[in-house]
Amino acid sequence: MDKPAISWLEKSVENVKEQTAVSQEPAEFSIKTIILPLLAIIVGMIMVILDSTVVNVAIPNLVQYFETDLKTIQWTVTGYTLALSAVIPLAGWLTDRFGAKRVFLFTIAMFTLGSVLCSIAQSPEQLIIYRVIQGLGGGMVAPIGMAMVFRLALLSEEVPSWGCWEFRCCLPLHWVRSCPGGLLNH
């Protein structure tokens, strides 16, 4: 590797060490200090998971509503998924540069903006573009959220943060797969 790349890597390693270093005298732990951030992360993740699945259920209704063909409407799912996966590598860099909380809030805001725009889409093309905006925001929510939960878990070994994280992943998926179908068909 060249010299600038090595110095950048060394700086990144030092930043991670500084951010995750535990002081010699740990602060007194309270569940109240982590419950609100943990809930915010969980709610953000549920929104992204729900949105990833609900449009698949709504495809027949979208074809009918926009009076278009299935191939066009499938781009709403494809565009969202491509945008979602394209920004994952940026998550770490943006978090290092601007801070996890700031980037997480920005991505949730971008995801929400995309959701609002999707609700007012007047054509399949607009819906596809707005779904891409949603994907750009939603793609960074999972990696940044996991990193934030990990940092919360470092506060105390007594707190089952990862258990909460896994609970967040499993339970909403059951709701997501059963609720939207009934809601969309009525």
One Martini backbone bead per residue (centre of mass of N, CA, C, O) as a GRO file, in nm:
protein
  186
    1MET     BB    1   0.101   0.033   0.015
    2ASP     BB    2   0.062   0.348   0.036
    3LYS     BB    3   0.121   0.605   0.250
    4PRO     BB    4  -0.168   0.736   0.273
    5ALA     BB    5  -0.318   0.470   0.335
    6ILE     BB    6  -0.169   0.404   0.597
    7SER     BB    7  -0.237   0.663   0.754
    8TRP     BB    8  -0.542   0.631   0.740
    9LEU     BB    9  -0.553   0.357   0.884
   10GLU     BB   10  -0.418   0.447   1.147
   11LYS     BB   11  -0.629   0.663   1.216
   12SER     BB   12  -0.873   0.474   1.226
   13VAL     BB   13  -0.771   0.293   1.453
   14GLU     BB   14  -0.742   0.519   1.664
   15ASN     BB   15  -1.038   0.609   1.664
   16VAL     BB   16  -1.154   0.339   1.759
   17LYS     BB   17  -0.994   0.321   2.022
   18GLU     BB   18  -1.105   0.586   2.145
   19GLN     BB   19  -1.416   0.516   2.124
   20THR     BB   20  -1.379   0.214   2.282
   21ALA     BB   21  -1.266   0.311   2.530
   22VAL     BB   22  -1.228   0.222   2.865
   23SER     BB   23  -1.239   0.334   3.155
   24GLN     BB   24  -1.112   0.271   3.466
   25GLU     BB   25  -1.383   0.421   3.567
   26PRO     BB   26  -1.681   0.318   3.566
   27ALA     BB   27  -1.979   0.405   3.516
   28GLU     BB   28  -2.282   0.415   3.620
   29PHE     BB   29  -2.536   0.203   3.553
   30SER     BB   30  -2.832   0.259   3.336
   31ILE     BB   31  -3.108   0.176   3.161
   32LYS     BB   32  -3.200   0.473   3.097
   33THR     BB   33  -2.948   0.541   2.905
   34ILE     BB   34  -3.037   0.311   2.666
   35ILE     BB   35  -3.342   0.283   2.589
   36LEU     BB   36  -3.392   0.515   2.387
   37PRO     BB   37  -3.174   0.452   2.175
   38LEU     BB   38  -3.269   0.162   2.127
   39LEU     BB   39  -3.558   0.231   2.030
   40ALA     BB   40  -3.477   0.410   1.791
   41ILE     BB   41  -3.328   0.191   1.636
   42ILE     BB   42  -3.559  -0.013   1.617
   43VAL     BB   43  -3.763   0.165   1.467
   44GLY     BB   44  -3.587   0.218   1.221
   45MET     BB   45  -3.564  -0.081   1.137
   46ILE     BB   46  -3.864  -0.143   1.104
   47MET     BB   47  -3.916   0.049   0.873
   48VAL     BB   48  -3.725  -0.088   0.668
   49ILE     BB   49  -3.843  -0.372   0.678
   50LEU     BB   50  -4.130  -0.301   0.604
   51ASP     BB   51  -4.063  -0.166   0.328
   52SER     BB   52  -3.931  -0.415   0.193
   53THR     BB   53  -4.211  -0.588   0.202
   54VAL     BB   54  -4.476  -0.426   0.130
   55VAL     BB   55  -4.434  -0.388  -0.180
   56ASN     BB   56  -4.461  -0.683  -0.260
   57VAL     BB   57  -4.763  -0.694  -0.179
   58ALA     BB   58  -4.845  -0.426  -0.367
   59ILE     BB   59  -4.798  -0.478  -0.671
   60PRO     BB   60  -5.082  -0.533  -0.787
   61ASN     BB   61  -5.195  -0.254  -0.698
   62LEU     BB   62  -4.987  -0.079  -0.856
   63VAL     BB   63  -5.058  -0.174  -1.137
   64GLN     BB   64  -5.350  -0.075  -1.121
   65TYR     BB   65  -5.315   0.224  -1.031
   66PHE     BB   66  -5.092   0.296  -1.275
   67GLU     BB   67  -5.146   0.148  -1.537
   68THR     BB   68  -4.933  -0.098  -1.563
   69ASP     BB   69  -4.668  -0.302  -1.566
   70LEU     BB   70  -4.480  -0.529  -1.396
   71LYS     BB   71  -4.194  -0.443  -1.493
   72THR     BB   72  -4.211  -0.154  -1.387
   73ILE     BB   73  -4.286  -0.207  -1.082
   74GLN     BB   74  -4.031  -0.382  -1.014
   75TRP     BB   75  -3.841  -0.127  -0.992
   76THR     BB   76  -3.914  -0.050  -0.703
   77VAL     BB   77  -3.759  -0.290  -0.580
   78THR     BB   78  -3.489  -0.276  -0.731
   79GLY     BB   79  -3.409   0.017  -0.666
   80TYR     BB   80  -3.414  -0.014  -0.361
   81THR     BB   81  -3.208  -0.248  -0.336
   82LEU     BB   82  -2.970  -0.110  -0.478
   83ALA     BB   83  -2.955   0.137  -0.292
   84LEU     BB   84  -2.925  -0.014  -0.026
   85SER     BB   85  -2.648  -0.162  -0.111
   86ALA     BB   86  -2.469   0.083  -0.214
   87VAL     BB   87  -2.441   0.238   0.088
   88ILE     BB   88  -2.303   0.052   0.296
   89PRO     BB   89  -1.996   0.134   0.260
   90LEU     BB   90  -2.050   0.439   0.364
   91ALA     BB   91  -2.122   0.415   0.665
   92GLY     BB   92  -1.841   0.409   0.801
   93TRP     BB   93  -1.726   0.671   0.688
   94LEU     BB   94  -1.951   0.865   0.783
   95THR     BB   95  -1.925   0.796   1.083
   96ASP     BB   96  -1.630   0.888   1.114
   97ARG     BB   97  -1.680   1.185   1.008
   98PHE     BB   98  -1.988   1.261   1.165
   99GLY     BB   99  -2.126   1.043   1.317
  100ALA     BB  100  -2.365   0.825   1.412
  101LYS     BB  101  -2.607   0.999   1.493
  102ARG     BB  102  -2.615   1.191   1.251
  103VAL     BB  103  -2.638   0.974   1.026
  104PHE     BB  104  -2.884   0.826   1.131
  105LEU     BB  105  -3.079   1.069   1.120
  106PHE     BB  106  -3.040   1.128   0.820
  107THR     BB  107  -3.136   0.849   0.710
  108ILE     BB  108  -3.417   0.864   0.833
  109ALA     BB  109  -3.500   1.124   0.690
  110MET     BB  110  -3.458   1.019   0.402
  111PHE     BB  111  -3.655   0.785   0.424
  112THR     BB  112  -3.903   0.959   0.496
  113LEU     BB  113  -3.901   1.132   0.245
  114GLY     BB  114  -3.941   0.894   0.051
  115SER     BB  115  -4.216   0.810   0.168
  116VAL     BB  116  -4.368   1.070   0.110
  117LEU     BB  117  -4.316   1.073  -0.194
  118CYS     BB  118  -4.456   0.800  -0.253
  119SER     BB  119  -4.746   0.903  -0.161
  120ILE     BB  120  -4.732   1.131  -0.423
  121ALA     BB  121  -4.719   0.964  -0.659
  122GLN     BB  122  -4.816   0.985  -1.025
  123SER     BB  123  -4.598   0.769  -1.118
  124PRO     BB  124  -4.388   0.514  -1.174
  125GLU     BB  125  -4.131   0.686  -1.198
  126GLN     BB  126  -4.158   0.835  -0.931
  127LEU     BB  127  -4.164   0.586  -0.751
  128ILE     BB  128  -3.884   0.486  -0.823
  129ILE     BB  129  -3.725   0.735  -0.731
  130TYR     BB  130  -3.834   0.736  -0.434
  131ARG     BB  131  -3.727   0.451  -0.367
  132VAL     BB  132  -3.432   0.524  -0.395
  133ILE     BB  133  -3.429   0.727  -0.168
  134GLN     BB  134  -3.505   0.526   0.046
  135GLY     BB  135  -3.258   0.336   0.002
  136LEU     BB  136  -3.036   0.542   0.070
  137GLY     BB  137  -3.131   0.566   0.365
  138GLY     BB  138  -3.181   0.259   0.456
  139GLY     BB  139  -2.890   0.129   0.405
  140MET     BB  140  -2.755   0.267   0.678
  141VAL     BB  141  -2.916   0.171   0.924
  142ALA     BB  142  -2.802  -0.111   0.996
  143PRO     BB  143  -2.494  -0.062   1.038
  144ILE     BB  144  -2.528   0.175   1.237
  145GLY     BB  145  -2.713   0.038   1.440
  146MET     BB  146  -2.520  -0.189   1.520
  147ALA     BB  147  -2.295  -0.003   1.623
  148MET     BB  148  -2.466   0.137   1.841
  149VAL     BB  149  -2.540  -0.116   2.001
  150PHE     BB  150  -2.254  -0.198   2.066
  151ARG     BB  151  -2.188   0.056   2.232
  152LEU     BB  152  -2.412   0.005   2.440
  153ALA     BB  153  -2.300  -0.276   2.532
  154LEU     BB  154  -2.030  -0.154   2.659
  155LEU     BB  155  -2.154  -0.031   2.921
  156SER     BB  156  -2.270  -0.333   2.975
  157GLU     BB  157  -2.280  -0.679   3.052
  158GLU     BB  158  -2.587  -0.695   3.161
  159VAL     BB  159  -2.685  -0.612   2.882
  160PRO     BB  160  -2.902  -0.746   2.623
  161SER     BB  161  -2.863  -0.597   2.338
  162TRP     BB  162  -2.846  -0.826   2.130
  163GLY     BB  163  -3.117  -0.944   2.206
  164CYS     BB  164  -3.279  -0.698   2.121
  165TRP     BB  165  -3.185  -0.702   1.830
  166GLU     BB  166  -3.297  -0.983   1.759
  167PHE     BB  167  -3.586  -0.925   1.837
  168ARG     BB  168  -3.620  -0.701   1.624
  169CYS     BB  169  -3.582  -0.896   1.379
  170CYS     BB  170  -3.811  -1.115   1.429
  171LEU     BB  171  -4.092  -1.003   1.511
  172PRO     BB  172  -4.156  -0.798   1.275
  173LEU     BB  173  -4.153  -1.009   1.045
  174HIS     BB  174  -4.427  -1.131   1.120
  175TRP     BB  175  -4.591  -0.874   1.085
  176VAL     BB  176  -4.507  -0.796   0.797
  177ARG     BB  177  -4.627  -1.064   0.660
  178SER     BB  178  -4.938  -1.020   0.770
  179CYS     BB  179  -5.057  -0.721   0.768
  180PRO     BB  180  -5.038  -0.577   0.479
  181GLY     BB  181  -5.231  -0.752   0.319
  182GLY     BB  182  -5.490  -0.666   0.470
  183LEU     BB  183  -5.456  -0.356   0.430
  184LEU     BB  184  -5.439  -0.354   0.106
  185ASN     BB  185  -5.731  -0.515   0.060
  186HIS     BB  186  -5.922  -0.275   0.221
   0.00000   0.00000   0.00000
